[in-house]
Amino acid sequence: MARQRRAFSPAGCYDMAGNVWEWCEDDMHWGYTGAPTDGSAWIDNPRGSNRINRGGSWYYDYSFTRCADLNGYDPTNRTSLNGFRCARTP
């Protein structure tokens, strides 16, 4: 049996897809027309009522574990399937 090769991760983070849907700062948009090109959050003025949840949880179905999967929810929505990742600039 061949050994599975992992991609390089400087932070040592592996196998994290499918843990939780991750809250993002971005307001909900179903497309990318008009999105910032500098990597900043896409925030409407005035703020939209929904924020993006990205990724997915294996809890329902493995097909929801893609990083590109997204949904929009009210930011007061709380479930055990929603989470976030801490990030900082090195």
Secondary structure, DSSP 8 states (H G I E B T S, - for coil): ---------TT---S-TTS-EEEEEEE--SS-TT--SSS-----SS--S-EEEEE--TTT-GGG--TT-EEEE-TT---TTEE-------
